Amino acid sequence: MLPGIIPVFMSLGTPPIGTPANLGSNVNSAGSTTVAFTSGSNIAAGDLVVVVVIAQGASNYASGVSDGTNTYTAAVQVLNAANVTCEIWYKTNAAAVTTPTITATFPVSKTYRIIGAARVTGANGGLDKTASSTTGGSISSGTLTIAKEAVFGAGCGNTANTYSESASFTNVWSYSNPNPASGQGYDVVSSTGSVTYNPTGCSFTTALATFKNG
């Protein structure tokens, strides 16, 4: 270093939240204790992966979600009076997995079982807010902790309904008649204002989870 030269170190800061990408989904109506899909895309090291699990049957939630490398944590789980469950599971700072098979396991056999997932970069700051409803319809996050968060919503309705994504959300995947109306959507926000998730067709259950930039 030359005399009199003072080094300047610049911080690049926290990378922004990227655009969530669909990893895939699957619906199955044959009774089983598992539901799975194999993605045509890869999980990259450091991704946040958000998995939605929906089922109807005995009043039990999924007992676990795994892609064979990463083990997932339940963010929010909701069960309605008709024994329809809607759950959001997640893995922060995921290990890389090539074309993963993501599997949800139940403690007892379920009839309709649906699973789907998305991956996103820059949202490893941790789980922030959750919300849910046992009658479907509109739910809100409340005031967010920080201005930059990735918000994921999921919902389920009956087989006569058509799923339409909530305003301001982008759909990841969805099913409609003759399958149960169901889907997963996201919104990447830049303020701490409360976020409302209100998809059309989800008359059974809705759930929401937000993840901080990081």
N, C-alpha and C positions, 0 to 999 in steps of 0.2 A: 504494500500500500504506500502511495506517495505521501511524503510529509505534508501535514496540513489538510489532508483529505479526510473528511468525516464520512464514514459509510452510512448509508440510509437504507433501512430495511422496511419494505412495504408489505403490509398484510393484504392478502388477497381476499380475506373475509370468508364467510360461509357461502358455498355455492348455492345458487337459487334452486328452488324446487322445479324439477323437470315436468314433462307432460306424462302422466300415467299411461301405461301401455297394457293392453289386454293380454293375459297369459292363456286364457281359454276358459271353457266351462263345460258342464255336462249335467244332464237331467236323466233320472232313472226312476221308473215306477215299479220295478220288481223288488220285493222286500229283501233287504240286506242290512248288514251292520256296517257297511262302508259305502262311500261314493268317491269317485276319483276321475281325474282327467290327465292326459299327457299333453303338455304344452308343445307347440311348434316353435316356441321362442325360448331363450335362455334367461335364467336369473343371473345377473351380474353381481360381482362382489360389491357389497355396500348398498345394494338395493333395499328399499322398504317394500315388502310384499304383503298385500292385503287380500285375505281370502274370505269369501262369503259362503256360509253353509246354511242351507234351508232344508227343513225336513218336516214330515208329518208322520205321526205314529205315537208310540208311548211317550209320556211326558219326561223325556230325558234330552239333555243337550249332548252335543258331540263330546266325546271324551278326549279327543286329541286330533291335531292336524299336523301332517308332516310331508315333506317332499323327499324323504330319504336322507337328506343332509341337514336341513334346518328343521327345528321344532318350533311350532307357532304358539302364541299366547292369545287367549280369548280377550278381546277388548270389550265387547258388549254381547249379551245373550238375552233374548226375549222369547217367552213362551205364552201363547194365547189359550183361550178356553177350549179351542178345538185341537189342542196339542200340535199346533204348527209352531215351529221354532225358526228364528232368524238370528244368525250369529255372524259376527265379524271377528276374524282372527288375524294376527299380524306377526311379522318377523322384521325387526329392525336390523340394519347392518348385516343382511343375509350373506351367507357364503355362496360363492358361484355354483350354479348347477346347470348342466347342459340338458335341454329339453326335459325339465322335471316332470315327474308324475306326482301330483299333489293329491293327497288322500285324507279324507275325514273319516274317523272311526266313531261308531256309536256303541253305547253299552248294550243296546238291544236292537233288534231288527226294526227298520223304518220302512214305510211304504214309499211315498214320493221322497226323493232325495236329490238335491241340487247343490252344485259346487261351482264356484268360479273365482277368478283371481286377477289382480292387477299388480304391476310393479312400477316403482317410481324412484327417481334419484332425488337427493337433497332433502328428504323428509325423515331423517333419523334423529330428530331432536326429542323424540318420545311421544307417547300417547298423551293427548291433552283432554278433550271433552268427549263425552258419549251421551247419547240419548236413544230412547226407544219407545215404542207404543205397542200395546197388545191388541189394538183395534185398527192398526194401519193408519194411513193418513199422515198429516203434517206433524213433524217433530222439529225441534230447534236445538242448536248446540249451546245457546247462551254465549256470553262474551268470551272470546278466545283469549288465551294467555299472551300470545304474540301475534303480530300482524301477518306473518307469512306461515300459512299452514295448508296442508293437503287434507281435504275433507272427503270421506267416503261414506256413501249411503247404500242401503240395501232394503228390499221389501218383498212381500209376497202377498198374493191374493188368490182367489179361486180360479178354477179352470175355465170359467166363462168370461173372465176378464182379459183385457189387453193392457200390457204394461207400457206406459209412456214415461219417459224420463222427467224428473223434476226440473223446473225452471232454474237456470244458471248452472245446472249439472250437465256433464257430458256422459253419455252412456258407455259403459265398458262391455256389457253383455246383457241380454235379456231373453225371456221366454214369455209366450202368451198362449192362448187357446190353441190346441187342446191341453197344453201343459199349464201348470199353475202360473198365473201372471207373476213374474219375478224378475229381478235384475239388480245390477250394481252400477252405481254412477259415482262421479267425482267432481269436485270443484276445488281449484287452487286459488286461495284468496290472499289478499294483500292488505287486509284491515282486521281489527279485532272484533268487528261487529258480528252479532249472532247470525249463524247460517241456518236457513230453513230447508229441509228436505221433504218434498211432498210429491212423490211419484203417483201417477194415475194408475189405478187397477190394483193397488196393494191394500186390500181391505182387511187382511189378516194381521200382518206385523210389518213394522218398519224399524230400522236401526241406523245409527249414525256414529261415526268415530272420526276424530280429527287428530292430525299428527303434525308436530312442530317442525319447522325448517331446522336443519342441522346435519 
